[in-house]
Amino acid sequence: MSAIKITLPDNSIRELPKAVSIGEFAAMIGPGLAKSAVAGKIDGALVDIRTILDKNCKLEIVTLQNPESHEVIRHSAAHIMAQAVQEIWPEVKITIGPVIENGFFYDLDSPRNFVPEDLEKIEKAMQKIVEVNHPITKEMVPIAKAIEIFKKMGERFKVEIIEDLKTKGEVEVSLYHQGNWFDLCRGPHVPSTGFLKAFKLLSIAGAYWRGDEKNPMLQRIYGTAFSNKKDLEAYLNQLEEAKKRDHRKLGKELNLFMFHPLAPAMPFFFPKGTVIYNEIMKFIRELYVEHGYEEVITPQIYDVDLYHTSGHYENYRENMYFTQIDEREFSMKPMNCPGHCLMYSAGRRSYRELPWRVADFGRLHRNERAGVVHGLARVRSFSQDDAHIFCRVDQIPDEIVKFISFLNQVYTTLGFDKYQVFFSTRPEKRAGSDKNWDKAENALETGLKNLKIDYKINAGDGAFYGPKLDVMVTDAIGRAWQLGTLQCDFTMPERFKLEYIGEDNKPHIPVMLHRAIVGSFERFLGVYIEHCAGSFPTWVAPVQAVLINITSNQEAYTKEVEQMLRSEGLRVTADLRNEKLGYKIREAQLQKVPYMLIIGDQEVQNRTLSVRLKAGKELKGIAIDEFKTKILTEIKARSLTSIFADV
């Protein structure tokens, strides 16, 4: 037998005289590695540590220090939780327990309703399973035998899953054992239950079997797990902070927006929320001029022939709203791109006119399912900083550089200083020729390399019409949000028969780049409210300053100052209520107003202001003109911090 060649991440090669498991191979490298190894990656695929290395391959050993270990740890935690539940309540039947972002869940069919107090009971039972340190082993079982096993156990949901696998041609399935308990699962899992060092059950919810409301309602238990207690505590602290920052809670407290059952998942913005909305839009609109975009206005409703041409009718129909006009079928627009294609095709175009960057703030409507709408994060009516760039293939790299430059300007101004770019390549099911995909992917990658920025490849995660870049922004408490995107599309220009006359005097099909930086304004505002914890920089704040008189003796001067500041375009109010000063200051702080301008007899006499920042710092004897000049300077610069902070 020839030696088995194992290529490691540093491209070094180790030769094995015989087949060994990944765990045994780790021990050959060193005892420390073997002790912390939880899984392996063979040619990029995550596998159990007991997997046998019996042929040449690329191998990465996944240790507890590797973030990818979280997936394996959480998958195993879901199994341990299900085992604990069935040990406490044997009548409970199990369904599925997948890993999700930052945690896991398990859907359970139970005759009793779980309550929050049960979570602690389940955690204690889980801890006992961990302390026993059961080996977790994999067994391959023929489909027929697996069905028989789970039928005897009364696990009808497992039987249904296995029967589905049988119809897809599977001949055997894998079972994972830990002690006397086992579950149907593809894996991978940690070597033993003792590897689960830090876990927490978080909440209980309802869920339909397989997400179908026609199926039985199950009970879902959510949890999370990490490789160590320090990371778990950090995550739990983040969750607590997230609760305080929840945009739905702050939106109500700050009187920013509301929802109503007569317009489900379609937000109403109160005056204060509208100010924030318009300030962000105004900011983007100003930058459009600087970055060479032309803004257009397009219809809200179109004959569905448009969406037959674009392909949305066949591929996106369930998310669209329809109506009848003059015995013709029309639809509210779910996106702007088909309308922009009509505008492009309105005249003959030359290569000299490209790129054409067209922007549209038009309101969009999408019929999202009730189960996925969530505050401002997922709504049915929204606007985007939506733009499309029609260009030649050779112009794509330069457009990426311009896109990232624009994006940096927006994110820096708004206070997002960290983001990660993901490059998503061709999916298995896609439209267009491989030649076009090659051109698009090469052009996007060239643009990224020209920028010399780090990016990660999401193989196979591109849109069906082209590869894309997605930008994940990190907020103030470390959470990642997908905001910006640039998608390369050869398909829609072909479907609309778009052309430009090239240097060779022949017609060519342009590339269409779908581009957004903040994306949906509604969703972005949800993210931004939580990022700022409702405490917005002065240029965005709905109320930039509140004048607070100490007694009624200062009322006339307070009104005078209010008018002076308002005449400069400042968003200022006067709190003239007959309340104690401390109460009025506290009210302004709760509303997160950037500046409180306190006026007493001395301020009236000297025609000055006592300027109090929301952080508590107070500056006395500030002249009205000085305050006005400084706050206007701060607003014009769109500063993130108070200009008075260092005074």
VOGU-3710 file (C-alpha; in Angstrom, 3 decimals, decimal comma):
1> msaikitlpd> 0,000/0,000/0,000  1,381/3,422/-0,959  1,650/6,116/1,706  -1,380/8,309/2,390  -0,513/11,977/1,855  -2,155/14,479/4,207  -1,810/18,151/3,233  -2,058/20,526/6,215  -3,192/24,195/6,179  0,429/25,426/5,927
11> nsirelpkav> 0,756/23,242/2,774  3,149/20,873/4,505  2,560/17,196/3,733  2,605/14,291/6,163  2,707/10,724/4,934  0,883/7,918/6,737  1,877/4,285/6,273  -1,665/3,192/7,165  -5,130/4,633/7,678  -5,747/6,346/11,036
21> sigefaamig> -8,517/8,501/12,514  -8,248/12,293/12,638  -7,963/12,040/16,419  -5,072/9,581/16,138  -3,407/11,811/13,558  -3,729/14,812/15,925  -2,049/12,774/18,684  0,826/12,007/16,309  1,397/15,755/15,924  1,194/16,460/19,649
31> pglaksavag> -0,777/15,682/22,835  -1,937/19,302/23,213  -3,521/19,263/19,768  -5,172/15,911/20,417  -6,662/17,166/23,688  -8,287/20,259/22,143  -9,338/18,703/18,813  -13,122/18,452/18,392  -13,485/17,791/14,666  -11,715/17,928/11,324
41> kidgalvdir> -12,174/19,396/7,869  -11,373/17,058/4,997  -11,136/18,919/1,692  -13,197/21,706/3,274  -15,976/19,472/4,675  -16,515/19,381/8,453  -16,324/15,800/9,815  -16,080/13,870/13,090  -12,710/13,452/14,722  -13,167/9,667/14,474
51> tildknckle> -13,309/9,883/10,664  -10,660/7,641/9,099  -7,970/9,168/6,910  -7,604/6,475/4,243  -6,784/8,505/1,126  -4,878/11,602/0,064  -6,627/14,779/1,244  -6,339/18,276/2,617  -6,891/18,247/6,370  -7,552/20,938/8,954
61> ivtlqnpesh> -7,917/19,915/12,582  -10,625/21,975/14,291  -9,749/22,756/17,903  -11,682/24,402/20,719  -9,855/27,635/19,887  -11,198/27,596/16,326  -14,518/29,501/15,802  -15,660/26,640/13,553  -15,723/24,424/16,638  -18,869/26,315/17,708
71> evirhsaahi> -20,940/24,567/15,056  -19,878/21,134/16,295  -20,226/22,073/19,976  -23,711/23,536/19,471  -24,865/20,573/17,421  -23,777/18,278/20,238  -25,390/20,574/22,813  -28,725/20,197/20,994  -28,442/16,405/21,316  -27,502/16,612/24,989
81> maqavqeiwp> -30,469/18,900/25,611  -32,851/16,497/23,847  -31,463/13,601/25,884  -31,915/15,584/29,105  -35,531/16,430/28,195  -36,380/12,791/27,485  -34,732/11,635/30,702  -36,924/14,052/32,686  -40,081/13,613/30,580  -39,939/10,265/28,702
91> evkitigpvi> -43,236/10,964/26,947  -41,669/13,814/24,918  -40,956/13,003/21,261  -38,081/14,623/19,394  -37,994/16,128/15,898  -35,006/18,197/14,717  -32,280/20,152/16,526  -30,165/22,241/14,154  -27,415/24,750/14,767  -28,408/28,362/14,086
101> engffydlds> -26,476/31,604/14,235  -25,045/31,959/17,758  -26,799/28,884/19,099  -29,136/25,967/18,504  -32,695/24,825/19,066  -34,603/21,577/19,329  -38,272/21,179/18,368  -40,130/18,843/20,712  -43,566/17,222/20,674  -44,680/17,310/24,295
111> prnfvpedle> -48,043/16,723/25,999  -47,075/19,311/28,644  -46,337/22,964/28,027  -42,791/23,923/28,891  -42,372/26,984/31,116  -39,269/29,152/31,701  -38,654/27,440/35,054  -38,129/24,148/33,170  -34,991/25,491/31,502  -32,994/25,378/34,732
121> kiekamqkiv> -34,180/21,819/35,360  -33,094/20,773/31,867  -29,718/22,501/32,275  -29,024/20,520/35,462  -29,840/17,261/33,677  -27,564/18,329/30,796  -24,741/19,012/33,248  -25,012/15,476/34,621  -24,735/14,054/31,088  -21,662/16,223/30,517
131> evnhpitkem> -20,041/15,087/33,772  -20,501/11,401/32,897  -18,544/12,175/29,705  -20,270/9,652/27,440  -18,323/8,891/24,250  -20,287/10,102/21,210  -20,158/7,449/18,514  -21,543/7,159/15,001  -23,378/4,103/13,632  -24,463/3,606/10,027
141> vpiakaieif> -27,825/1,808/9,807  -29,815/0,593/6,759  -32,906/2,722/6,054  -35,375/-0,128/6,709  -33,791/-0,942/10,063  -33,752/2,721/11,095  -37,473/3,055/10,313  -38,170/-0,052/12,378  -36,105/1,259/15,321  -37,852/4,625/15,496
151> kkmgerfkve> -41,329/3,137/14,933  -40,839/0,933/18,002  -39,821/4,032/19,969  -42,935/5,922/18,825  -40,748/8,622/17,238  -43,054/9,317/14,297  -41,284/12,511/13,264  -37,998/10,652/12,894  -39,763/7,985/10,855  -41,133/10,698/8,548
161> iiedlktkge> -37,644/12,157/8,053  -36,124/8,769/7,263  -38,914/7,889/4,835  -38,247/11,174/3,011  -34,573/10,229/2,772  -35,595/6,864/1,354  -37,553/8,537/-1,450  -34,422/10,531/-2,295  -32,442/7,346/-2,815  -30,643/7,105/0,525
171> vevslyhqgn> -29,895/3,497/1,527  -28,570/4,084/5,043  -28,576/6,765/7,722  -26,294/7,649/10,602  -27,242/7,425/14,270  -25,236/9,146/16,994  -25,047/7,439/20,395  -24,231/8,975/23,775  -24,756/6,571/26,657  -28,098/4,770/26,249
181> wfdlcrgphv> -29,554/7,616/24,164  -29,226/8,105/20,406  -30,551/10,315/17,626  -30,797/10,359/13,860  -28,177/12,833/12,621  -25,643/13,528/9,882  -23,187/15,008/12,395  -20,473/15,911/13,040  -20,275/15,870/16,837  -17,657/16,342/19,535
191> pstgflkafk> -15,801/13,191/20,698  -17,655/12,982/24,026  -20,262/14,829/26,084  -17,518/16,108/28,392  -16,421/18,557/25,704  -19,485/20,688/26,432  -17,985/23,156/28,923  -20,222/26,218/28,572  -23,908/26,231/27,610  -27,107/28,079/28,424
201> llsiagaywr> -30,772/27,521/27,555  -32,335/30,819/26,554  -36,018/30,669/25,691  -39,109/28,691/24,680  -41,226/29,283/21,590  -43,782/27,554/19,400  -42,995/26,221/15,927  -44,930/24,246/13,340  -43,440/20,943/12,231  -41,367/21,727/9,146
211> gdeknpmlqr> -42,550/25,330/9,272  -45,981/24,469/7,858  -48,968/25,807/9,780  -51,005/22,817/8,574  -48,687/20,565/10,608  -48,689/20,009/14,388  -47,503/22,814/16,656  -44,296/21,870/18,477  -42,382/23,458/21,340  -38,975/24,890/20,538
221> iygtafsnkk> -36,245/25,341/23,127  -33,438/27,715/22,183  -29,961/27,570/23,652  -26,357/28,451/23,005  -22,969/26,902/23,711  -19,345/27,996/23,498  -15,973/26,361/23,923  -15,366/28,190/27,226  -17,286/30,018/29,950  -15,623/33,372/29,239
231> dleaylnqle> -17,027/33,487/25,695  -20,431/32,322/26,943  -20,552/35,097/29,558  -19,559/37,675/26,945  -22,365/36,486/24,683  -24,953/36,506/27,490  -23,884/40,048/28,404  -24,317/40,993/24,756  -27,849/39,549/24,823  -28,698/41,638/27,900
241> eakkrdhrkl> -27,349/44,754/26,225  -29,292/43,889/23,072  -32,537/43,747/25,091  -31,901/47,291/26,327  -31,185/48,428/22,768  -34,099/46,609/21,106  -35,318/49,027/18,421  -38,947/48,051/19,028  -38,645/49,052/22,693  -36,712/52,257/21,971
251> gkelnlfmfh> -38,978/53,110/19,044  -41,926/53,188/21,429  -40,093/55,015/24,241  -38,721/57,676/21,886  -41,964/57,939/19,872  -40,251/57,098/16,574  -42,572/54,628/14,837  -45,542/52,322/15,288  -47,319/49,401/13,634  -51,049/48,826/13,261
261> plapampfff> -52,992/45,636/12,428  -54,778/47,497/9,615  -51,427/47,738/7,800  -49,549/44,629/9,003  -45,741/44,805/8,857  -45,928/48,292/7,299  -44,430/50,863/9,671  -45,836/54,297/10,478  -43,115/56,839/11,289  -44,013/59,548/13,775
271> pkgtviynei> -42,515/63,047/13,245  -39,386/62,199/15,255  -38,791/58,964/13,377  -39,428/60,756/10,096  -36,687/63,264/10,918  -34,142/60,446/11,317  -35,403/58,735/8,143  -35,128/61,940/6,124  -31,718/62,920/7,520  -30,199/59,581/6,471
281> mkfirelyve> -31,839/59,859/3,045  -30,656/63,474/2,679  -27,112/62,367/3,505  -27,169/59,615/0,880  -28,749/61,972/-1,663  -25,962/64,527/-1,205  -23,347/61,833/-1,749  -25,043/60,710/-4,963  -24,006/63,996/-6,569  -20,431/63,559/-5,360
291> hgyeevitpq> -20,215/59,948/-6,584  -21,798/60,408/-9,994  -25,308/58,995/-9,519  -28,440/60,394/-11,117  -31,671/60,076/-9,164  -34,890/59,018/-10,879  -38,516/58,479/-9,914  -40,304/55,390/-11,215  -43,907/54,098/-10,982  -45,226/52,156/-8,004
301> iydvdlyhts> -47,295/49,745/-10,054  -46,694/47,935/-13,341  -48,424/45,572/-15,724  -47,192/42,077/-14,868  -45,735/41,767/-18,377  -42,767/43,673/-16,930  -42,214/40,918/-14,376  -42,586/38,176/-16,958  -39,733/39,832/-18,840  -37,577/40,264/-15,721
311> ghyenyrenm> -38,321/36,734/-14,473  -39,773/37,879/-11,161  -43,292/36,673/-11,987  -42,068/33,098/-12,340  -39,460/33,194/-9,550  -40,755/35,736/-7,014  -44,537/35,760/-7,458  -45,361/34,604/-3,915  -43,702/37,763/-2,531  -45,629/40,200/-4,750
321> yftqideref> -48,933/42,091/-4,392  -51,350/41,987/-7,343  -54,433/43,875/-8,480  -56,665/44,204/-11,556  -56,895/47,440/-13,571  -58,902/47,629/-16,810  -59,064/43,830/-16,843  -55,253/43,638/-16,819  -53,125/42,202/-14,029  -50,811/44,677/-12,302
331> smkpmncpgh> -48,377/44,397/-9,394  -46,904/46,749/-6,819  -43,176/46,853/-7,472  -41,072/44,666/-5,145  -37,805/46,114/-6,531  -36,643/48,928/-8,796  -34,391/47,086/-11,257  -37,002/46,202/-13,947  -38,152/49,833/-14,088  -34,569/51,013/-14,453
341> clmysagrrs> -34,109/48,597/-17,350  -37,082/50,248/-19,094  -35,457/53,645/-18,587  -32,115/52,417/-19,948  -33,843/51,075/-23,057  -35,618/54,378/-23,742  -32,811/55,620/-25,985  -29,808/54,511/-27,990  -26,657/54,399/-25,844  -22,950/54,551/-26,592
351> yrelpwrvad> -20,031/53,053/-24,691  -19,024/56,675/-23,946  -22,160/57,078/-21,791  -21,253/54,177/-19,534  -21,269/53,655/-16,673  -24,752/54,998/-16,048  -25,397/55,105/-12,304  -29,098/55,462/-11,591  -30,521/55,805/-8,055  -34,098/55,419/-6,821
361> fgrlhrnera> -35,673/55,896/-3,378  -39,018/54,495/-4,597  -41,228/52,697/-2,088  -41,259/48,923/-2,488  -43,804/46,329/-1,359  -43,121/42,667/-0,696  -45,577/40,126/0,647  -43,386/38,670/3,390  -44,825/35,752/5,379  -46,255/36,686/8,763
371> gvvhglarvr> -43,812/34,363/10,507  -40,709/36,225/9,306  -41,693/39,892/9,756  -39,960/41,423/12,765  -40,101/45,061/13,843  -38,285/47,228/11,298  -35,909/44,380/10,469  -38,321/42,671/8,058  -41,283/44,656/6,764  -43,626/44,625/3,781
381> sfsqddahif> -43,361/48,305/2,815  -39,960/50,004/2,616  -37,542/52,164/0,667  -33,907/51,481/-0,204  -30,861/53,497/-1,168  -31,259/51,458/-4,300  -29,056/52,043/-7,327  -28,128/50,256/-10,520  -24,968/50,715/-12,511  -25,058/49,839/-16,202
391> crvdqipdei> -21,487/49,362/-17,390  -19,036/47,389/-19,530  -17,377/44,289/-18,073  -13,978/45,995/-18,043  -15,465/48,794/-15,887  -16,569/46,456/-13,064  -13,266/46,529/-11,083  -13,254/50,328/-11,039  -16,921/50,403/-10,002  -16,106/48,142/-7,052
401> vkfisflnqv> -13,401/50,569/-5,928  -15,909/53,433/-6,187  -18,560/51,392/-4,347  -16,239/50,660/-1,413  -15,130/54,307/-1,308  -18,795/55,412/-1,144  -19,535/52,748/1,447  -16,586/53,799/3,645  -17,770/57,396/3,572  -21,297/56,437/4,658
411> yttlgfdkyq> -20,333/53,934/7,349  -17,623/56,140/8,870  -19,989/59,097/9,109  -22,679/56,945/10,718  -20,247/55,472/13,246  -19,721/51,948/11,882  -15,976/51,373/11,943  -15,839/47,616/11,296  -17,149/45,552/8,431  -16,357/42,345/6,558
421> vffstrpekr> -16,765/41,794/2,808  -18,021/38,430/1,562  -17,583/37,401/-2,071  -20,334/34,955/-3,079  -19,636/32,838/-6,162  -21,865/30,904/-8,586  -24,576/28,683/-7,092  -25,397/25,253/-8,476  -28,693/26,500/-9,932  -28,062/29,651/-11,946
431> agsdknwdka> -28,971/31,575/-15,063  -26,505/32,657/-17,735  -23,506/31,063/-19,390  -20,372/29,885/-17,624  -18,466/32,349/-19,804  -20,431/35,259/-18,323  -20,003/33,888/-14,808  -16,258/33,619/-15,359  -16,143/37,243/-16,519  -18,246/38,477/-13,601
441> enaletglkn> -16,371/36,568/-10,900  -12,988/37,568/-12,300  -14,039/41,210/-12,490  -15,351/41,274/-8,906  -12,238/39,557/-7,568  -9,976/41,924/-9,506  -11,781/44,876/-7,949  -11,362/43,438/-4,448  -7,681/42,743/-5,004  -7,149/46,268/-6,324
451> lkidykinag> -8,551/47,564/-3,036  -6,189/45,336/-1,031  -8,897/44,633/1,544  -9,566/41,351/3,291  -12,546/39,402/2,050  -13,999/35,953/2,519  -15,330/33,703/-0,213  -18,822/32,230/0,163  -18,579/29,497/-2,440  -21,894/28,799/-4,192
461> dgafygpkld> -23,819/31,566/-2,368  -24,230/33,973/-5,280  -27,591/35,113/-6,634  -29,040/32,974/-9,434  -28,246/35,766/-11,916  -24,689/36,594/-10,851  -21,958/36,732/-8,183  -22,176/39,334/-5,438  -20,413/41,132/-2,629  -22,168/41,365/0,740
471> vmvtdaigra> -20,974/43,694/3,481  -21,441/42,638/7,113  -21,232/45,604/9,506  -20,330/45,183/13,185  -22,431/47,279/15,570  -21,535/48,844/18,918  -22,049/45,596/20,854  -20,291/43,309/18,397  -23,200/41,957/16,342  -22,873/41,557/12,576
481> wqlgtlqcdf> -25,534/42,916/10,195  -25,673/42,553/6,430  -26,211/46,040/4,995  -24,324/46,834/1,808  -24,396/44,691/-1,318  -23,165/44,786/-4,898  -24,539/42,146/-7,251  -23,331/41,473/-10,768  -26,131/40,693/-13,248  -25,772/39,608/-16,886
491> tmperfkley> -29,217/38,015/-17,023  -31,620/40,949/-16,698  -29,932/43,080/-19,403  -30,241/40,072/-21,727  -33,919/39,563/-20,847  -34,664/43,244/-21,555  -32,481/43,207/-24,700  -30,400/46,132/-23,437  -27,552/47,294/-25,643  -24,864/49,895/-26,076
501> igednkphip> -22,812/50,664/-29,181  -19,178/49,797/-28,546  -15,968/51,260/-29,930  -16,253/48,698/-32,729  -19,581/50,323/-33,700  -21,376/47,057/-32,886  -24,099/46,430/-30,254  -23,038/44,894/-26,924  -24,999/43,896/-23,807  -24,122/45,902/-20,684
511> vmlhraivgs> -23,573/44,447/-17,232  -26,028/45,556/-14,546  -24,701/46,051/-11,004  -27,371/46,065/-8,291  -26,021/48,226/-5,463  -27,090/49,354/-1,978  -25,121/50,666/0,995  -27,625/50,995/3,834  -30,161/48,785/2,040  -33,726/49,048/3,303
521> ferflgvyie> -34,045/52,323/5,233  -36,518/50,638/7,568  -34,161/47,791/8,384  -31,188/50,132/8,590  -33,009/52,374/11,076  -33,714/49,320/13,231  -29,995/48,491/13,188  -28,968/52,120/13,725  -31,332/52,663/16,658  -29,773/49,642/18,358
531> hcagsfptwv> -26,227/50,654/17,387  -26,737/54,106/18,954  -28,979/52,786/21,750  -31,358/55,563/20,643  -28,750/58,234/21,431  -28,196/59,712/17,977  -25,494/62,160/16,928  -26,755/65,734/16,838  -27,155/65,917/13,049  -29,571/62,940/13,109
541> apvqavlini> -31,314/63,587/16,444  -35,044/64,406/16,099  -34,696/67,106/18,758  -31,228/68,654/18,810  -31,699/70,834/21,869  -34,338/71,472/24,490  -34,567/74,793/26,342  -35,446/74,368/30,012  -36,446/77,350/32,146  -36,041/77,102/35,911
551> tsnqeaytke> -39,061/79,277/36,783  -41,736/81,184/34,901  -39,588/84,327/35,265  -37,435/83,120/32,345  -40,284/82,136/30,018  -40,073/85,166/27,695  -36,279/84,849/27,228  -36,623/81,079/26,699  -39,159/81,625/23,906  -36,924/84,290/22,349
561> veqmlrsegl> -33,917/81,942/22,268  -36,089/79,159/20,892  -37,105/81,319/17,928  -33,516/82,468/17,324  -32,264/78,898/17,141  -35,196/77,649/15,065  -34,608/80,423/12,540  -31,196/78,800/11,899  -32,908/75,501/11,031  -32,139/73,853/14,359
571> rvtadlrnek> -34,631/71,352/15,768  -35,246/72,968/19,134  -38,126/72,792/21,621  -38,814/74,632/24,860  -39,974/72,798/27,980  -41,945/75,505/29,779  -43,919/73,166/32,034  -44,346/74,119/35,655  -42,168/71,221/36,840  -38,981/70,969/38,864
581> lgykireaql> -35,710/71,467/36,991  -34,456/67,964/37,858  -37,632/66,408/36,474  -37,350/68,263/33,163  -33,659/67,378/32,812  -34,460/63,743/33,502  -37,201/63,805/30,822  -34,766/65,225/28,250  -32,164/62,605/29,169  -34,712/59,808/28,721
591> qkvpymliig> -35,502/61,231/25,285  -31,729/61,265/24,619  -31,687/64,924/23,514  -28,075/65,947/22,714  -28,254/69,383/24,401  -30,208/70,755/27,342  -30,062/74,543/27,510  -30,782/75,570/31,095  -32,046/79,111/31,638  -32,220/80,805/35,025
601> dqevqnrtls> -32,187/84,419/36,148  -28,416/84,733/35,614  -28,709/83,498/32,013  -31,503/86,007/31,357  -29,480/88,828/32,868  -26,311/87,984/30,889  -28,154/86,766/27,756  -26,302/83,454/27,928  -27,091/79,748/28,191  -26,079/76,985/30,561
611> vrlkagkelk> -25,329/74,102/28,183  -25,798/70,612/29,583  -24,688/67,586/27,522  -26,661/64,340/27,682  -23,674/62,701/29,397  -24,111/65,165/32,289  -21,343/67,691/31,612  -22,519/71,320/32,093  -20,984/74,528/30,711  -22,193/77,837/32,130
621> giaidefktk> -22,134/81,282/30,584  -22,182/80,228/26,920  -23,232/83,086/24,622  -26,166/82,362/22,318  -24,114/83,089/19,191  -21,301/80,833/20,421  -23,699/77,933/21,004  -25,384/78,541/17,660  -22,090/78,669/15,749  -20,703/75,541/17,397
631> ilteikarsl> -23,798/73,373/17,045  -24,190/74,393/13,389  -20,532/73,491/12,803  -21,090/70,117/14,487  -24,177/69,425/12,370  -22,553/70,508/9,107  -19,608/68,170/9,784  -22,045/65,370/10,692  -19,892/64,790/13,737  -20,422/61,731/15,917
641> tsifadv> -19,414/63,590/19,092  -20,406/66,854/20,717  -18,311/69,861/19,768  -18,607/70,918/23,410  -17,211/67,626/24,750  -13,644/68,965/25,012  -14,574/72,491/26,121
//
